[in-house]
Amino acid sequence: MYAYMIDCVPRERGSSRPRKSVACSVFCAGPEWASFTLGVFMCHTCSGIHRNIPQISRVKSIFLDPWDTCEVEFMASTGNNAAKAKYEQKVPPFYYCPTKTDCQLLREQWIRARYERNEFIHVERQESYSAGYREGFLWKRGRDNGQFLSRKFILSEREGALKYFNKHDAREPKALMKIQTINATFQPAKISNPHGLQITYLKDNSTRNIFVYHEDGKEMVDWFNAIRAARFHYLQVAYPGAHDVDLVPKLTRNYIKEGYMEKTGPKHTEGFKKRWFTLDDRRLMYFKDPLDAYARGEVFIGSKESGYTVLLGLPPSTQGNHWQFGITIVTPDRKFLFACETEAEQKDWVAVFQGVVNRPMLPQEYAVEARFKHKP
């Protein structure tokens, strides 16, 4: 029976190694568990989420738990491909499908949306993020005092904006974020909340950060996908004739890398200061604190064809850095000097910087470069 059970596990073509679980999406490394009520194989991480919905899914270890003959036969007759065909019939193109690097919240809500709420079988259950309008209250971090206070948010595709209000009965919004420039990414560790979301938008060509959360994980993921839906519909209008596969990567983006480095000023004679850095596409932003509303400065990183270079180390005359592992970014206008605490961090930053520099610039990126304002 166990040999029969192992034969039911999806395998990579031409290999005995288990294939990534289709039912668990691309964030699964390989099936070690299975739901004998749904008929799907899954990884260890997903099995923990499935245990939280026992009314829908009951799981067992493929190799360690005993299996009845009827359970094995059900697994053999169902499987991941059949489950995908059933439970993912009508996934909207803008809906975010988690990867292995995404937070627990996104993975859990993806599984619950499919199996518990059947959102991709019944389209009417997608209204909370696909209707083009969403209104509700989120806990927002104050820019100056750092306190999270309840704020009213309204997302309107018709107005092309996300707005929030400082008072529940206020008529005018405190801030208006245009769908054209908005981004959202989950940041549970940075915000110290498992449902923490960072929303950014451009204000006077500078990046503005706001940090929000909601006690209900589904509410937060619905807001996230509502923002993606609004972005998707905006891009469909902005780029008529473009295929969905080309638009989806532009909806939201995770940061390429974040972390602490030291930096010095434009004269290279100032003392190095520890700053929090965020690499967002071609924008390298630095903050005094990771939760600052505005960056202390931003650096545009273009391509090598445009005169941008990344060098390992610092100029020999450099002084004042406490950390010894330096990086120099050469732009057409000046050199930027950074220092990392460890060699591993230095190599990681150099690798991502080099990846940006090696990528040819798109036509619209030349326009960004032309109007980019660097804050020293």
Backbone hydrogen bonds, N-H to C=O, Kabsch-Sander energy under -0.5 kcal/mol:
donor,donor_aa,acceptor,acceptor_aa,energy
5,M,1,M,-2.4
6,I,2,Y,-2.6
7,D,3,A,-1.9
8,C,4,Y,-0.9
8,C,5,M,-0.8
9,V,5,M,-0.5
9,V,6,I,-1.2
12,E,17,R,-2.4
15,S,12,E,-2.1
19,R,10,P,-2.5
25,S,22,V,-1.2
27,F,24,C,-0.5
28,C,25,S,-1.2
32,E,42,M,-2.0
33,W,42,M,-2.7
34,A,60,K,-2.2
35,S,40,V,-2.8
36,F,34,A,-0.7
36,F,58,R,-1.9
37,T,58,R,-0.7
39,G,35,S,-2.3
40,V,35,S,-0.9
42,M,33,W,-2.9
47,S,43,C,-1.8
48,G,44,H,-1.4
49,I,45,T,-1.0
50,H,46,C,-2.6
51,R,47,S,-1.7
52,N,48,G,-0.5
52,N,49,I,-1.2
53,I,50,H,-1.6
56,I,53,I,-2.1
57,S,53,I,-2.9
60,K,34,A,-2.3
62,I,32,E,-2.5
63,F,32,E,-0.5
65,D,61,S,-0.9
72,V,68,D,-2.2
73,E,69,T,-2.4
74,F,70,C,-1.9
75,M,71,E,-2.3
76,A,72,V,-2.3
77,S,73,E,-1.8
78,T,74,F,-1.2
79,G,39,G,-1.4
83,A,79,G,-1.8
84,K,80,N,-2.6
85,A,81,N,-2.2
86,K,82,A,-1.7
87,Y,83,A,-3.3
88,E,84,K,-1.8
89,Q,86,K,-0.6
90,K,120,F,-2.3
91,V,88,E,-0.7
95,Y,92,P,-1.3
102,D,99,T,-1.6
107,R,103,C,-1.6
108,E,104,Q,-2.8
109,Q,105,L,-2.6
110,W,106,L,-1.7
111,I,107,R,-1.9
112,R,108,E,-2.7
113,A,109,Q,-2.4
114,R,110,W,-1.5
115,Y,111,I,-2.5
116,E,111,I,-0.6
116,E,112,R,-1.2
117,R,112,R,-2.8
119,E,113,A,-2.8
121,I,118,N,-1.3
122,H,118,N,-2.0
123,V,121,I,-0.7
125,R,122,H,-1.8
126,Q,123,V,-2.2
127,E,124,E,-1.0
129,Y,126,Q,-1.7
130,S,126,Q,-1.2
131,A,127,E,-1.3
134,R,155,L,-2.2
136,G,153,F,-2.2
138,L,151,R,-2.4
139,W,213,Y,-2.6
140,K,138,L,-0.7
140,K,149,L,-3.0
141,R,211,F,-2.6
142,G,147,Q,-2.7
146,G,142,G,-1.0
149,L,140,K,-2.6
149,L,147,Q,-0.6
151,R,138,L,-2.8
152,K,165,F,-1.1
153,F,136,G,-3.5
154,I,163,K,-2.6
155,L,134,R,-3.2
156,S,154,I,-0.5
156,S,161,A,-2.6
157,E,132,G,-2.8
160,G,156,S,-1.0
161,A,156,S,-2.0
162,L,177,M,-2.6
163,K,154,I,-3.0
164,Y,175,A,-1.6
165,F,152,K,-2.3
170,A,167,K,-1.7
174,K,164,Y,-2.5
175,A,164,Y,-1.3
177,M,162,L,-3.2
178,K,176,L,-0.6
179,I,160,G,-2.3
181,T,178,K,-1.4
182,I,178,K,-0.9
183,N,200,T,-2.4
185,T,198,Q,-2.2
187,Q,196,G,-2.2
191,I,187,Q,-2.4
192,S,188,P,-1.1
193,N,188,P,-1.7
196,G,193,N,-2.1
197,L,212,V,-3.1
198,Q,185,T,-2.9
199,I,197,L,-0.6
199,I,210,I,-2.8
200,T,183,N,-2.5
201,Y,208,R,-1.7
203,K,206,S,-3.2
206,S,203,K,-1.4
208,R,201,Y,-2.9
209,N,293,A,-3.0
210,I,199,I,-2.4
212,V,197,L,-2.6
213,Y,139,W,-1.6
217,G,215,E,-0.6
220,M,216,D,-1.7
221,V,217,G,-2.2
222,D,218,K,-2.5
223,W,219,E,-2.1
224,F,220,M,-2.1
225,N,221,V,-2.5
226,A,222,D,-2.1
227,I,223,W,-2.2
228,R,224,F,-1.9
229,A,225,N,-2.4
230,A,226,A,-2.2
231,R,227,I,-2.4
232,F,228,R,-2.5
233,H,229,A,-2.4
234,Y,230,A,-2.0
235,L,231,R,-2.6
236,Q,232,F,-1.9
237,V,233,H,-1.3
238,A,234,Y,-2.5
239,Y,235,L,-2.7
242,A,239,Y,-2.0
246,D,243,H,-1.2
247,L,243,H,-1.3
248,V,244,D,-2.7
250,K,247,L,-1.9
251,L,248,V,-1.8
256,I,279,L,-2.1
257,K,279,L,-0.9
259,G,277,F,-1.9
261,M,275,R,-2.2
262,E,339,A,-2.8
263,K,273,K,-1.8
264,T,337,L,-1.2
268,H,265,G,-1.2
272,F,320,G,-1.0
273,K,263,K,-2.7
275,R,261,M,-3.1
276,W,287,F,-3.2
277,F,259,G,-3.2
277,F,275,R,-0.5
278,T,285,M,-2.6
279,L,257,K,-2.9
280,D,278,T,-0.8
280,D,283,R,-3.1
281,D,279,L,-0.7
283,R,280,D,-2.5
284,L,282,R,-0.6
284,L,299,V,-2.8
285,M,278,T,-2.9
285,M,283,R,-0.7
286,Y,297,G,-2.1
287,F,276,W,-2.9
292,D,289,D,-2.0
295,A,207,T,-0.7
296,R,286,Y,-2.8
297,G,286,Y,-1.1
299,V,284,L,-2.6
301,I,282,R,-2.5
302,G,300,F,-0.6
304,K,357,V,-2.2
306,S,303,S,-1.3
307,G,304,K,-1.5
308,Y,303,S,-1.6
309,T,330,V,-2.2
311,L,328,T,-3.2
313,G,326,G,-2.5
318,T,315,P,-2.2
325,F,340,C,-1.6
326,G,324,Q,-1.1
327,I,338,F,-2.6
328,T,311,L,-2.6
329,I,336,F,-2.6
330,V,309,T,-3.0
330,V,328,T,-0.6
331,T,329,I,-0.5
331,T,334,R,-2.7
336,F,329,I,-2.8
338,F,327,I,-2.8
339,A,262,E,-1.8
340,C,325,F,-3.2
346,Q,342,T,-1.9
347,K,343,E,-2.5
348,D,344,A,-2.2
349,W,345,E,-2.7
350,V,346,Q,-2.6
351,A,347,K,-2.2
352,V,348,D,-2.0
353,F,349,W,-2.8
354,Q,350,V,-2.7
355,G,351,A,-1.9
356,V,352,V,-1.8
357,V,353,F,-2.5
358,N,354,Q,-2.4
359,R,355,G,-0.5
359,R,356,V,-0.9
365,E,362,L,-1.1
366,Y,362,L,-1.2
366,Y,363,P,-0.6
367,A,363,P,-1.0
368,V,364,Q,-1.5
369,E,365,E,-2.5
370,A,366,Y,-2.0
371,R,367,A,-1.5
372,F,368,V,-0.6
372,F,369,E,-0.7
374,H,372,F,-0.6
